[in-house]
Amino acid sequence: MKVALLGPEGTYTHQAAEKYFEDLEPEFCSTIREVFESDTEAKLVPIENSLGGGVTDTIDLLREKDEKISGEVVLPIQHALISDEKSIEDIEKVKSHPQALAQCKQIIEQHGWSTEETNSTADAVTGLETGEAALASEIAAEINDKNILKRSVQDRDVNVTRFLVLNGEPEAREKSSLILEPGEDRPGLLHAMLSCFAGHEINLSHIQSRPTKEKLGEYYFYVEAEASGEKLQKAVTALETYGDVQNLGGYRKAERPE
């Protein structure tokens, strides 16, 4: 299956795609927006990291684009410090995707390194210059014949990223993702909207607010509900009395690592 994902070869998104798809034919993109705008059969995008939180580019594009979520995959993340240099003492700057930089603050601050953001972790490895290191997977180091100066440099041992599959065939519909946009600004409105889930005994496993970018103080909410079908539709009908609801699709819940 041809799948658009964040490249180049060796990114964590690439590894997640290999884990999920049996017959993967990757189409590598430079940005998450390019993934969404691809005309491939399916797409894979990061949605959440256990250290860095929600991936805001993905959330905003789910609201903007007409895509349906059909699955999710969870991948443990182990960042390595990668360079052409042979010693950590020779490093002055660290490059990586913003999420990876946020997940490795301790080692960066400990050494006083400057940082540079890249489109992906694998991009950081391919663009190294003298005195620079990348935060990426060991696979990316092997692919590009680079030195691994230190393994597992993330702030905590438990570091997991969750990815969403778009436009595929759902294996099951155990949970659903929704965009909620309040129709007005008044006290207690968010409480009333969330009560629509509680009233139908639906657990929310993820909720995040994002600015609409249309007016200061206006927000929409990305939520994941552990329900689908008729049960969810009853909650959606109640929610629509308070604002707009965009159902992004139902899919199987991926197993979480212990």
N, C-alpha and C positions, 0 to 999 in steps of 0.2 A: 504494500500500500504506500502511495506517495504521501508524505507527511511534511508539512512546513514546520520548521522549528528554529530556535535560536542557534546559530553556528558561530564559528566553523566547527569542523570535526573535533570531538573531544570535550564539548561543553557538558555540563550536568544535564541540560535538557536533552542532549543527544543520548546520554546514558539512560535517562528516564524513558525515552522513546524506544530504545532497544529492549528495555525491560517490558514495556507494554505491548508493542507490536511484534508479531511473529515474522511478518514479511515486510520489514521496514525498507522504504526507499526514501531517504531523507532529502528534503530540499532546504538547504541552509539559508537562513536570513540574517541580516545584520542587526535588526531591531525587532522588538515585540510588535511594533506597528506593522512592519513588513510581513510578519507572520500572519497577522490578522488580514492583511490585504492580499495575501496569496490566494490563488485560485486552485490550490491543491485539494485532494479528496478529503484530507483531514489535517488537523493542526494540533500542536502541543505547546502550551505556554505555562510558565510558572505562576502560581497564585499565592503561595504563602510559604514562609520559612519560619522555623521554630525560634530562631534568634532575631531575625530582622523584621518579622511580621508580614503583613500583606504586601503584595507586589502591586503598587498603585497604578502603574502603566497598564497592567492586565485588567484591573478592575474598571478603569476608565474606558478602556476599549470594549469591554463586555457591554457596557452601557451604550457606547457609541455605535458599535457594529451589530449586524444581525447574525449572530453566531449562536449555535446551540451546544451546550455542554453534554457530552455523551459518556464521559468517564473521567477517572482521576488515577494518578499513580504517585506513590510516595517513595522518595529516594533519600537514604542517609547520605549526608555530605561530609567529606573529609577534605579540607583544603591543605594543599602543600605550598611551600614557598619555593618558587621555581625561578631559575636564573641561568645566564651564561657564565656568571661569576662562580667561583669555587668556595667562597666564604661569605657568611652573613655579614662580616665586618666590612665587606666591600659594597654593601647595599646602601643606597641613599634614597631611593624612591621605590614605592610599591604601586603596581598597577593592577586593576581588576574591575569587574562589574561592581556597581555601588552596593549591591546586596552582600557580596563577598567581603568588601572592605568593611561593611558594618558588622560582619560576623567575626572579624579578626582584629578588633580595635586594640586589644591588650598588647599583642606583639608589635603592632605598629607604633603605639604610644611608648612602649618600653624602649624601642630603639630610636624613636624620634624621626621616623621616616616621613617624607612627604608622600602624598598619594595622588594618583591620577585615575579617573574613571574611564572604563572602556565599555564597549557595547556588550561584551560577554567575557567570561573568564578565559576562554580559549583564545579570544582576540588578544588579550593581554600577553599571553605566552608568545604569540607570533610577532609581536611588535616590540620586543625587549631591546634596549640599548645598554651601553656601558653603565654600570652602577645601578641597574634596575632589576627588580624582581617582580614576579607575578604571583597572584594567589589563584590557584586553579587546581584541577584534579591531577593525580599522578599520571593518569592516562594521557592528559594533554602534554605533560612533560615528555612522556615516551614517544608520542607521535611526532613531536617537534625536536627530539634529541636534545633536551635541555637537562640541566642539573637540578636535582631536588636537594635543596639546602636544609629543609626541615619538613617533616610530615606532621599532619594533624595540628595545624596552627590556629584553628578556630577557638573562640573564647571558651566554649564548653564542649565536652565530649559528645553530648546529645545535640546534633545539628541535623535537622531533617527538612527537606523541601518537598512541597506538594505541588503537583502539576495537573492541569486540566486538559483533557482531550476534547477537541471541538469537531463537530460535524461527523463523528463516527457513528457506529451502531451501538447503542447502549446494551450492556450485558444484562442489566437489571435496573430498576428504578427505586433505589433505597433512600435516596436523598435528592434534594433539588436546590438550585441556586436562583435567587430572585434579586431584582433591583427594585427598591421602594423609594418613591419620590413623594414626600408629603405635599398635600395640596394647599396648605396654609401654614402659617407660623403662629402657634398658640400654645399656652402651657398645657402639658400633659399629652400632646399629640403623639409623640414617639411612644409613650407608655401605652396609649390606646392601641397603636398599631401592633406593638409587640404582644399585647394582650390577646390579639386575634390568634396568635400561635398558641399561647398558653391555654386559651379557651378550648382549643381543639386538641390539646395534649400533644403538641408538636414541639420537639426540642430543637433549639437553634445551636448549631455547632460552630458557627462563625458569624460575626457581624462587624462591619466596618463602615464608618462614615467617610464620605468624600465630598469635596466642594463641587457644586454644579458648574462652577467657573462662569456663571452668568450674572451672579450678584453676590456681594459680600454677605456672608452669614447664611447663605442657602446651601443645604446639603442634601445628598441622597444617600441611601444605605444599601450596601451589598450584604446579603444574608444567605446562609446555607441552612436549610431546614431538613431535618431527618424524616422526611415524608414525601410522598408523591401521589399522583392519581386523585381519586375522589376526596380523600382526606385533606390533601393540600388545597384542592380547588375550593373547598368550603372556607378555608382560612383566607384564600385569595379574594373570594367574593366579599368577605367582611372587610378586608384591607382596602378594597377599591372604594369604599365609602370615605376613606381618609386621604386618598391620593392615587397616583398611578403605580401600577405593578407590572413589571416585566419578568415573565417566567423564562429563565435561561435554559431550562431543561432538567430532566431527571436522569440519574446515573447511579452506578454501584459505588458504595463506599469502599475505598482502598484500605487494606490492612495497615495498621500503624505499627512501627517497630516498638519493642518493649523498652 
